[in-house]
Amino acid sequence: MTPSIVVIAVFVYGLIGWTVNTSLTDRTTALPADGYVGLENFTKLFQDDRFIHSLKNLGVLTVVFIVGTMVLGFLWALLLERGFKGEGVFRSIYLFPMAVSFIASGVVWRWLLNSAEGDDAGGLNKLFDSLHLGFLQNPWWNDPDWGMAAMALPAIWQLSGYVMALFLAGFRGIPAELREAARVDGASEFQLYRHVIFPQLSPVALSALIIVGHMSMKMFDLIMAVSGAQYLTEVPAVYLWTTLLGSNYAKACAIAVVLLLVVAVVVVPYLVSNARAEKRR
Amino acid sequence: MSSAAVAAGSARPRKKKPGPRSTTARTARFVLLVLFLLLVLLPAYVLFVTSFKPSAETSADRAWLLPQNWTTEGWRTAWDSLSPSLWRTFQLAVPAALISAFIGSVNGFVLSRWRFPGADVLFTLFLFGMFIPYQAVVIPLRQLTVWIGLPNGIPTLILVHIIYGIPICTLIFRNYYASVPHELVEAAQVDGAGMIRTYASIILPLSGPGFVVTIIWQFTSAWNDYLFAIFLSNTRNGPITIALNALAGGQLTNYSASMAGAMIASIPTLVVYVVLGRYFVGGLMAGSVKS
C-alpha cells in the first residue's frame, strides 16, 4: 500500500504540479525556461481565438454527446428492464462498441461521415441517397458551425451501451416490493414509473452524467482518428498536441491545466459527496 | 405468461416480472429494439464487407453492397503492416493488466480491513487519479522517462499503464473485499496470522472474480489506449493503435486494408468481451465509483 501511495503521489500529483509549474514559465521553445511569467500564458490563451474556437467545439461535442448517450442509454434500459427471452442478445450487442478502441471505430466512422454529396457521395450520405432520403445528406463534421455535433455520433455509438448498463443496474436494484406496493395502491403503470421508479434512478443518472461528461472533456483519440488534427474539429486536447509538436511547452501545459480544472470542477464535488455518503453508511 | 393472467392478478408465484400488458406494446418494443440493433451493427457491417473487397470495389457507388469478388487482399495487406505492433500490444497489455491487478488487490485488502485515520481522504485522492485528464501529466511524463533513461515504446507504456491503473484496480478490489465476511479474517487473526498470512491464505484464494474483472478492465484500457501511446512511442516501437492510425490516416487510404486492420485491432478485446462479458460489465460498474 505504501509504495502505491508514493507512486500515486509522484505520478499523479507530482506531475500535475510539474505541469502547473511549467505553465507559469516562459518555456515556449525547446530550450529550458528563463523564468516565471505568472499567469501570462493563461491570459494569452483566453485571448487566443483558436483556443476559444476549440472550447466552443468541445462545448458542442459535449452537449450532443451527453444528451445522445443519456437518452439512448436510458431508452434501451427502459426497453430491456422487464427482462424477456433473448434480452441478453440485445444487451450484449448494444454494449459491444465499448470493447473497441476509438482508433479502430474511427476508421469506419471516417468513412461513414464522408462529406461528399450527390453522385460521388459515400458513407451515410450514399445510404440516404439510396433510401431516397437525399435531403438528409449533409457535410457531417466538415460543417464549420455544427460539425462537432456529427463528431459526437461515433462517441454516442460507443458509449450509449455503457449508460444503458448503468441504468439497467439501477432498474434491477429497485426492490420488487416497491413495485408491488404501488400496484396494490392502484397506481397505473405510468404512475408507477413516474413516481416510484424514476426518482430511484437519479443517483445512477448523476453517475452516468459525470462519467460521460468527463470522458467528453478528454476526447482526443476519436477526433484524431476521424478527422486527424485540424482546425475545423480542434478541441483543447488536440490543440495541446499540436502546440507540443511546435515545442511550445508552457502553452501546452497551460492548456493541460485548463482541461484539468474543467474536469475537477465536474468530478471533485461528485467524489466528495460519494465519500461522505460512504461515511454515513 | 399470458397478459390476461397478469391482468387477473395471477396468484402463481413467478420468477419473471410481467412483460408489457398488451401484444401491441410488446411488438412495438421488439420492433424498436431490433431497429436500434441494426443501427448499432451498421458500422460493423461496413467494416466487414469493405475488408473483403478488392480495391476496385471500394468506390462510393458500391459502398453499401456486398463484395462481388470476395478477396482477402485487404486482410493480407493489413496483417503485413500490423502484425509486429499486434505482438507488441500483447507484450504491453498482458503484463500491465496482471501487475496492476495484483497491486490493486493488495491495496484493496488494506483499505477494506484497516481503518487508519485519513483513509477516506486518501482513497478520494486515489480516485481522483482515475478521473484526471492524462493530458495533465503526460507532458512532464515524457521528460521524466527520458531522464530515467527508460526506453521509449513498450517498456515505458507498461509502467505507465500499471501506475495509472492502480486507482481503478484498488477501487474494484476494495468494493469486492467489502463483501468478504469479517469473521473469516478475524478468525485468522485470532489464530495469530499477521496481515500477510491472512492475505495469502484467506483472501487471495477468494479473489478470483475480482482478478478477472480488473484484468479485463486493464487489458482493454491498455490495448485501446492511444493518448499515452502517441506521446511515448512511435510507429516503429508502439502499440497497434499507433500503427493502425498510420495505416488508415493517410491521404490515399486503402479502404479494404484499413477496415481489415481495424478488425484485427479489435479482435482480441472483442474475444475477451464475448467470452467474459459478465465480468467486463463488472469493470464498467466499478468505473461509476459506487459499490
HADDOCK unambig.tbl for C-alpha pairs under 7 A between the chains (distance, minus, plus):
assign (segid A and resid 1 and name CA) (segid B and resid 106 and name CA) 6.87 0.50 0.50
assign (segid A and resid 1 and name CA) (segid B and resid 107 and name CA) 5.12 0.50 0.50
assign (segid A and resid 12 and name CA) (segid B and resid 129 and name CA) 6.26 0.50 0.50
assign (segid A and resid 12 and name CA) (segid B and resid 137 and name CA) 6.82 0.50 0.50
assign (segid A and resid 15 and name CA) (segid B and resid 137 and name CA) 5.22 0.50 0.50
assign (segid A and resid 15 and name CA) (segid B and resid 140 and name CA) 6.30 0.50 0.50
assign (segid A and resid 16 and name CA) (segid B and resid 136 and name CA) 5.84 0.50 0.50
assign (segid A and resid 16 and name CA) (segid B and resid 137 and name CA) 5.52 0.50 0.50
assign (segid A and resid 18 and name CA) (segid B and resid 140 and name CA) 6.63 0.50 0.50
assign (segid A and resid 19 and name CA) (segid B and resid 136 and name CA) 6.47 0.50 0.50
assign (segid A and resid 19 and name CA) (segid B and resid 137 and name CA) 6.69 0.50 0.50
assign (segid A and resid 19 and name CA) (segid B and resid 140 and name CA) 6.48 0.50 0.50
assign (segid A and resid 79 and name CA) (segid B and resid 29 and name CA) 6.43 0.50 0.50
assign (segid A and resid 82 and name CA) (segid B and resid 17 and name CA) 6.14 0.50 0.50
assign (segid A and resid 82 and name CA) (segid B and resid 19 and name CA) 6.09 0.50 0.50
assign (segid A and resid 90 and name CA) (segid B and resid 37 and name CA) 6.90 0.50 0.50
assign (segid A and resid 94 and name CA) (segid B and resid 37 and name CA) 6.91 0.50 0.50
assign (segid A and resid 94 and name CA) (segid B and resid 40 and name CA) 6.64 0.50 0.50
assign (segid A and resid 99 and name CA) (segid B and resid 220 and name CA) 6.91 0.50 0.50
assign (segid A and resid 99 and name CA) (segid B and resid 269 and name CA) 5.83 0.50 0.50
assign (segid A and resid 99 and name CA) (segid B and resid 270 and name CA) 5.95 0.50 0.50
assign (segid A and resid 99 and name CA) (segid B and resid 273 and name CA) 6.66 0.50 0.50
assign (segid A and resid 100 and name CA) (segid B and resid 266 and name CA) 5.60 0.50 0.50
assign (segid A and resid 100 and name CA) (segid B and resid 269 and name CA) 6.88 0.50 0.50
assign (segid A and resid 101 and name CA) (segid B and resid 224 and name CA) 4.72 0.50 0.50
assign (segid A and resid 103 and name CA) (segid B and resid 241 and name CA) 6.12 0.50 0.50
assign (segid A and resid 103 and name CA) (segid B and resid 245 and name CA) 6.52 0.50 0.50
assign (segid A and resid 104 and name CA) (segid B and resid 262 and name CA) 4.53 0.50 0.50
assign (segid A and resid 104 and name CA) (segid B and resid 265 and name CA) 6.73 0.50 0.50
assign (segid A and resid 104 and name CA) (segid B and resid 266 and name CA) 6.84 0.50 0.50
assign (segid A and resid 107 and name CA) (segid B and resid 248 and name CA) 6.46 0.50 0.50
assign (segid A and resid 107 and name CA) (segid B and resid 258 and name CA) 6.87 0.50 0.50
assign (segid A and resid 107 and name CA) (segid B and resid 259 and name CA) 6.57 0.50 0.50
assign (segid A and resid 107 and name CA) (segid B and resid 262 and name CA) 6.64 0.50 0.50
assign (segid A and resid 108 and name CA) (segid B and resid 43 and name CA) 6.33 0.50 0.50
assign (segid A and resid 108 and name CA) (segid B and resid 47 and name CA) 6.32 0.50 0.50
assign (segid A and resid 108 and name CA) (segid B and resid 259 and name CA) 6.76 0.50 0.50
assign (segid A and resid 120 and name CA) (segid B and resid 60 and name CA) 6.21 0.50 0.50
assign (segid A and resid 121 and name CA) (segid B and resid 60 and name CA) 6.16 0.50 0.50
assign (segid A and resid 122 and name CA) (segid B and resid 60 and name CA) 4.60 0.50 0.50
assign (segid A and resid 122 and name CA) (segid B and resid 63 and name CA) 6.58 0.50 0.50
assign (segid A and resid 123 and name CA) (segid B and resid 63 and name CA) 6.87 0.50 0.50
assign (segid A and resid 157 and name CA) (segid B and resid 40 and name CA) 6.77 0.50 0.50
assign (segid A and resid 166 and name CA) (segid B and resid 285 and name CA) 6.79 0.50 0.50
assign (segid A and resid 207 and name CA) (segid B and resid 288 and name CA) 5.96 0.50 0.50
assign (segid A and resid 218 and name CA) (segid B and resid 133 and name CA) 5.73 0.50 0.50
assign (segid A and resid 221 and name CA) (segid B and resid 226 and name CA) 6.15 0.50 0.50
assign (segid A and resid 221 and name CA) (segid B and resid 227 and name CA) 6.77 0.50 0.50
assign (segid A and resid 225 and name CA) (segid B and resid 245 and name CA) 6.55 0.50 0.50
assign (segid A and resid 256 and name CA) (segid B and resid 135 and name CA) 5.64 0.50 0.50
assign (segid A and resid 256 and name CA) (segid B and resid 136 and name CA) 4.85 0.50 0.50
assign (segid A and resid 257 and name CA) (segid B and resid 136 and name CA) 6.23 0.50 0.50
assign (segid A and resid 260 and name CA) (segid B and resid 132 and name CA) 6.52 0.50 0.50
assign (segid A and resid 260 and name CA) (segid B and resid 133 and name CA) 6.08 0.50 0.50
assign (segid A and resid 260 and name CA) (segid B and resid 136 and name CA) 6.29 0.50 0.50
assign (segid A and resid 263 and name CA) (segid B and resid 132 and name CA) 6.98 0.50 0.50
assign (segid A and resid 271 and name CA) (segid B and resid 124 and name CA) 6.57 0.50 0.50
assign (segid A and resid 275 and name CA) (segid B and resid 120 and name CA) 6.76 0.50 0.50
assign (segid A and resid 275 and name CA) (segid B and resid 124 and name CA) 6.94 0.50 0.50
